[in-house]
Amino acid sequence: MDPLPVPLPLDSGTRGPPGQSLGNLGRRRRLEAGQVLLPEGQPPPAIYVLEAGALSLAVTRPSGHRIVLGVLGPGDLFGEQTLLDRTGANGWDRGVGPLLPECRAMMASRVLGLNRRDVADASSRDAELAAWLAASLARRVSDLHRSLARALSLRLPERTLDLLVTLSRHWSRSSGPGAGIEVPLTQEDLAAMLGATRESVNRAVRTLERTGAISRSGRSYVVLPDGSDRANWSP
């Protein structure tokens, strides 16, 4: 989620015909921390806009290893699979189905569920809304590119620091000289986000603490000024 976000057109003042704002089209839902919005493998029944909080997108391998594909922040979309053409009630074009990750709240969150046809109709009438949707999906692609670049070009301590800095920029709270991360994170969470083992992430976190890049207390992480400066890289 870098950068985040483009302006979210949820208010009735959105440019376009009256009643065509996203807020008037959908139904809001509140999620508690840890609550699953969609289980893995279930096609999303709607397009979701995250209004507040944080959502993780994850898949579980047959071995039981959990992989977090991304973390969504306010203004991000989920359920874009509904925009794909289906061959029938239970199928997808060319017989290849999209990846359907689990979507889970990492903290108290609020989402807006939108019917695909309503969104398509509204965006056909409102160029600003159509541009926002395109920008939101493009940002998701950019996030994936950054994650891939992080995985291919950085050692685990640097990958861990870059991830924590990214999270601190979008879920930041003042914490002395550093930027605290509002989203509670276990080392299992970090391992799933980084594609590493919990033991190797533990060593990486200790290295970052020892070198003054971060500090932590339980599940709370703080990125210190030195760590933020060190993570300023452009993949």
N, C-alpha and C positions, 0 to 999 in steps of 0.2 A: 504494500500500500504506500507507494512512494512515487509521486506525491499524492496527498489525500486531503480533502476530497475536492471534486468539482462541486459547484453549488448544487444543492439538492432541491429539486423543484417540488416541494411538498405542500406549499401554501396555496391558498386560493388565488394569490396574486400572480401565479405562473402565467407567462405569456401564452395566449391561446384562448379558445372559446371558453366561456364560463363553465365550470364544473369539470374541466379536463385536467386539473392538477392531479398528481399521483395520490395526494392525500384523500381526494374525493373518490378515487377509483378502487382503493383497496381496504383491507381489513387489518387492523393492528393486533399484534399478539405480543404478550410479555413472556419472557423466558427467565427461569432461574438459572444460576450458575450450575453447569453440569447437565442441564436439560437438553435432550435431543430434539431438534426441530425436525430432522429427517434422518431415518436410519440408512445405513449404507445399502445401495442397491435399489432403493425406492425412487422411481421417477418423481421429480418435484411436481406437485399439483399446481404450483403458481410460481411467479417470479417474485422473489423476496428482495426488499430493500432494507438494509440494516440501518435503523435510525439512531440507535444508541447501544453501546456495549461492544462485545467482541464475539465472533463466531469462528470456530475452527472447522476446516474441511479435511477429513481424514479417511483413509482406507486401511483395512487390515489384511495383511497377507495371510496365506494359508498357514504359515508358521506361527501366526499370532502376533507378528510384529506390526505395530501400528505406525503409520506414516502420516504426518500432517502435511497436506499439500499447500495449505495457505491459511492465513488468519485474516478475516474480514473485519474492517472497521466501519464506523458511521459513513454512510454514503455509498458503500459497496453493494453490489448485486450478487444474488445467488439464485440458481434455478434457471440460468440461461439455456439449459438443455431443452426447456419447453419451447424455445424459439426454433429448434430443429424440426424439419418436416418428418412426420411419422408415416409409416406405411400402413399402419392399422392400430387397433386399440392396444396391441401388445408388442408392436414391432417398430423398428427404425429403418430409415433408408439404407439400402445396400446390405442390410442384415448386420450392420456393425453398430452396436449400441454405444452411447456415450458413457464416459466414466461417471458413476453416480456415488460420490463420496458421502459419508456421514456428515451431517451438519449439527454441531453441538455448541451451546452457549458456554463461553469460558468465564463469563461473569454475568450479572444481571443485564439483560438485553431486551431491546424492543425491535420487532420487525414489522414491516408492512407487506402483506401478501397481495399480489396483483394478478388478476386474470390475464393470460397471454393475449387474448383477443382484445380486451379493453386497452391494454398497453399499445398494441399494434394500431388500433383505431385512434387513440389519443396522439400517438407519435406521428401518424400520417397527417394530423391537423396542426401539429405544433412542432415547428422546426427546432425550437430550443429544446424541447423534450427529446426529440430524436437525436439531436447532437449530444445531449447529456447521456443517453443510453449508450451511444457509440463510444463516447469517451470513457464511460465506466467499464465497458467490456475491454477497451484497449488498455486500460490501466491494469486489468487482471492479467492480460498477456504480458505486459511489462513486468509485473510482479513475478511471473513465472520465469521470465528471462533473467531477472536479477537473482532469483533463487538458483537457477542453473549455473549462472556465472559464479555465484558464491561457492557452490559445491565443487566446481571444476578448478577454481583458481586460488582458493584460500585453504590454509591449514585449519584444523578444527578450532583452535583458540580464536583465530581471526574470524572464522565463520560465526562462531558463537557471539563474539563481540558485535559484529555487523548486524546480526539478528536482534540482539538486545537493544542496540541503538535505534534500529528501525521501529521496534515496538515502543521504545521510550518516546519517540517523536509523535506518536499517534495516541498513546494512552499515558501521557505524562502527568505526574504530580510533583509539586515542589518537595524536595527532600534534601535540605541543607545545600551543599555546593553542587549536588548532582541532580539528575532527572530520574525520579522514581517511575517504575512501570506499574500502572494501576491493575493490570491483568495479573492475577496470581499464577505463578508458574512453578511447577515441580521440575525436577531434573528429567523425569520421564517425559514431560511435555516438551522440554528443550530437545531431548534425544529424538523424539518423533518428528520435530520440526527440522532437525539437522540431518536426519538419516544416519544417526550414530548410536552407539550404545550408551546406556546411562553411566557406565563406569568411565568411558572416555570423555563424556560431557562433564562429569564430576571433576576430572583432572583438568579439563580446559577451563572450567569456572574457577578452580583454585589458582590456576596460572594467572587468570585475569585479575583476581583479587590480589594476588601477591605483587603484581606489577602496577597496581593502582588504577586499573581501568574500570573496575566495578566494585560494588560492595553489595552485601545481601544480608537479609534477616529472614530466615524461614523461607517462605515462598515469594518474598518481595525482593526485587532486584533494583539497584540504583546504578545508573551509568554516570560515572564521574567525568569531570571535564576532560581529563587526559584521555579517557576511553573514547569519548565523543570525537575528539580531534583525530585519534588514530584510526577511526572507522570511516573517515571521509575519503571514500574511494569511489571510483566511477567504473563499473564493470563494462 
